[in-house]
Amino acid sequence: MVNPRQRRKARSGIAKASASKRSLKNQKKVTIKGPELLVKGWDRKKTVRQNYAALGLLPSLNPRQAGGLEADPNVTPFAISAATPDTLEDLERSLEDDTEMDEDDEEEEETVKADKGKGKAKEDAPLKPGMARIIRDEKGNVVKIIVGGENGEEIEEKVVEPSRTGTDSDEEDEGESEDEEEEEKQPWGPPLKDWDAQRALQQEHGSLEGVSKKSKQGIPIFGAPLEVEAKTDIVRALEERASHKTKVIRHTSEFEHDWLVSLVAKYDEDIGKMARDRKANVWQKTPGELKRMIAKAGGFEALRAEAAAVGRS
């Protein structure tokens, strides 16, 4: 049976005002977790990225950060500030090549438009340096190859068919003979990679995978300082705190201690039998694991004395 009050509420056009779960979630005070230095220096009115920037920290270790960055007009981009003369020279050369390619494309489009509908007039156009014209017969065989010279002259190259001459086979034989000579010099195969030398380079310069020492393009990596100087007092305090290491003392749980006491009472110091006991060693601990657990619990003497005390009681 329907409740009349609920029916009247359903017919009423006035809904009870209630906050959504999303708005209630945003109204909660966020608990800042971490070292006390970060908690004191955290500004709740700023975003996470703004807080990290103010503290002198990176919000992410990913060098390619995605979105959400505010452009700072006072900051010089890292690629420009760290650029070398070789990098700028390569950039200028690439820009010149791009402009030349654009001009060549425009000239080619103009020649194509001019030669449209003129039959074979396109073939008579002068060849550019490095370009070639291949002439074939009705069957598709190459009859003539014309290469464009530097001064605009056209050079006709000799067409060589690999099937009728032995030049390719001779070259292959020469390559095979060179490979055989190299195998005779090194019958054990190519030299192995020197991992020790690579490890020494990584310790000196960091990870250098895929980086060539002779490369001019990009930011110089070899010889660059790996340590970054702290720019804020909070970072200096965090580094000072991280330099003092405290040893964490591991304690044996009460259940584990009682279990080890029962094993020592049954097998004394025979760790091999402890490991092979399928009923007592339910978790299939290895002899090495059992040895470390007993050492952490205080050793055989302490466990043996406790087992004797339990037996007397």
N, C-alpha and C positions, 0 to 999 in steps of 0.2 A: 504494500500500500504506500502511495506517495505521500510524503510529508507536505502539508499545505504551505509551511513557511519556506521550504526549499523551492516550491513552485512559484511563490510570490517573488523570491529573490531572482529566479531565472527570468521572470517577466519584467523585472525592474530594469530600467535603462541606465541606472547609476551603478557603476562597478566600484568595488572597494579598492581604494588606492593602495598599491603594494609595490615595493621596490623589487626590481629584477635581481636575480642571483648575480649577474655580471656587475651591476652597480654596487651591490653589497660587497662583492669581492674586492672591488677597487677602493672601497671606503676603509678597508682594513689597513692598519698600520703595518708596513713591511718591516720585518726583523732583519737587520743587516748582520750577517754572519761573517766571521773572519777575525783577523788580528785586531786588537784594541786600537791600534794606530789607524787602521782603515775605517773603523767604526766612528772614531772621533772626527776624521777628516771627510766623512761622507756628507754630501749636501742633498737633502731629500727633494729640493726644488729642481735639481738638475737631472738629466737623463743619465743612463749608465755610461754611455760614451763620454759625455761631458765630465762626469765624475772621474773616470779613468784618466782623461786628459789632464784634469786639474791635479790629480795625484801623481802624474808623471809615469803612468803605467799604460800598457797596451791592453785593449779589451779582448783581443784575439791574436793568436800566433800566426794566423793565416795572412800571408802578405797581400792577397787579393781579397780585400774586404768588400762585401756586397752591400751597397746602398746605405742610406742613413747617415752619410757623412756631410758635415757642414763645411762649405768652402771657406777657407780663411785667406783673405786677400793679402795679408801681411806675411804669409809663409811661402817661401820659395819651394817649388816641387823638388822632391829628392832627386829625380832623374836629372834635373838641370843643375842643382847645386853640386852633385857628385860627378858631373860629366867631365871627361878629360878632353884635351885637344884632339886626340885621335877619334873620340866619339863624335865630336862636333864636325870633324872633317868627313867622317863616314856619313853623317846626316846630310851635310851639304851635297856630297856626291850623289846620295840616293835621291835627293830632291831634284838635282840637275837631270839625273837619268829619267825621273818621272816626267819632267817637263818635255824632255826630248822625245820620250815615247808618246806623249799626248800630241806633240806637233806631227810626229810621223803618222799617227793614226788619222789625224785630220787631213794630212796630205793624201793618204791612201783612200780615204772616203771621197775626197774630191776627184781623184783619178778614176775611181769606180763609177761615180756619177757621170763623169765626162765620157767614159768609154762605154756607157750603157747603150746598147742597140747598134754598136759599130762593128759587130761581127768579130773578126780576129785583130782588131786594132789594139786590144789590150795586150796581146802577146808582143807587139812591137814596142811597148813601153820600155824605157831603159831600166835595167836591173840595179837595185841598190847594193852597196857593198855587203857581202855576206849572204845575199839572197841568190837563189838558183832557179832555173826553169828546166823542168823535166819534160821531154818530148817523147811520146809513146806512139806505137803503130796501132793498127786496127785491133790486134790481138791483145794489146795491153803491155807488150814488151817495151822496155826502155831502149830508145834508139839514140838519144842524144841528151847530154846534160850541159847546160850553159850556166856558168857562174859569173856573177857580177864582180868586177874589179873595183879598186879604190878610185881610179880616175874616170870611171864610167864605162871602161871597155868591157866587153863580154868575152869570157874565156871559155872555150869548149873543152870539156874534159872527156877522156877516153872511157867508154863504157866497157867494163870487164864483167863477163858472165862467170860466176863461180863454178857452174857445172862443167864448163868447157876448159877451164884452166886449173892448174894445180896450186895456185897461190895460197888459197885458204887452207888447203890440207898441209902445205909446207909450213904455214904459220902455226897451225895446230901442232905439227910435229916439233917445231922449234919450242913451242910453249911446253909440250910434254917433256922434251929433253931437259929444259931448264928446271922443271919441277923435279925430274929424276935426279938432277945434279944437287938440288937443294936437299932432297931426301937422303942422298948419299952423304952430304956434309952433316946432316942432323938425322941419323937413323931413328932416334927416339922421338921425333916429332918436333913441333914448334916449342919454343921455350915457355915455361909456365909463368904465370903472373906473380910478380914480386909483391906479396901482400904486406911484408914488413915495410917496404919503401912507401907504399900507399898509406899505411897507418902512420908513419912518421910525418908524411905530408899533411895528413888530416889533423894531427896534433899541432902542427905548426901553423897551418892556414885554415883549418876547418874542413868541412866536407867540400870536395872539389870535383864531384862527379859531373861529367859533361861540360867541364870548363877547360878551355885550352889556354895555356900560359902565353902563347903567341897571339891570342885574339886581341884585336884592337877595339872591337865593338863592346859596349856595355861598361859597367862600373868596374874599376880595378878591384880584384879580389885578393890577389897575391900581395902580401905585405900590408893589407888593411888591418887595423886594430880590431880584435874580436871583442874586447871589453868595452862596454859603454859606460861612460861616467854618469853617475846619478845626478839628476837635475833638480830634485826637490828634497826637502828635509825628510819627508815621509819615506821616500825610497831609500835614503841613506840609513834611516832607522830600521827599515825592514832588512836591508843588507847586513846591518850590524847584528840584528836578531838572528838571521839565518847563519851567520858565521859561528855562533855558539851552539854546538850540538849537544844534546842531552841523550844519554843512553836510555832506551826504553826497557825496563825490566819486565820480563814475561813471567807470569805466575801460572801455576798449575791449578786447574779448577778442582773443586771438591770431589766431584764424581770421578774425574780422571785420576786423582790422587788415590782414592779408595780402590780403583781398578788396578793401578800399578802395585799397590800394597798386596792385593790378592794374588797377582802374578808372581811377585817376589816370594810370597809365602809358599807358593806351590812349586816354583822352579828355581828358586834362589837366583843365581847369576847366569843361568843357561838361557840366553836370549833366543837361541835357535828354537828351543822347545816352545817358548812363549809364542813365537811367530807361527809355529805349525799347529798350535792348539786351535782348532776351528770353533770350539764352543766358547773358550775364554776370549780368544782374539776375534771377536765378531766383526770388527771393522777391517780385518786383514792388514794390520799394520806390519810393515817390513821390519827386519831386525835393526836396520839403521834408524828407522823412525822410533822404535821402542827404546833404543839406546839413548837417543836424544831426549825422549820424554822422561826417562829415568834420571838422566843428568839434570834436567830442568827441575825435577821434583826434589832434588837434594842428594841423589846418588843411592847406591845399594845399601849403604850402612844405615841411612836414615829410614829407608823403607823397611829394611829388615828389623830394625828396632821397633818400629810402629807395628809391624806384623806380629812380633813377639808380644807386644803389649796387648794387642787385640786378642791373641790366643790365650793369654793369662786371664783376661777379663771374661 
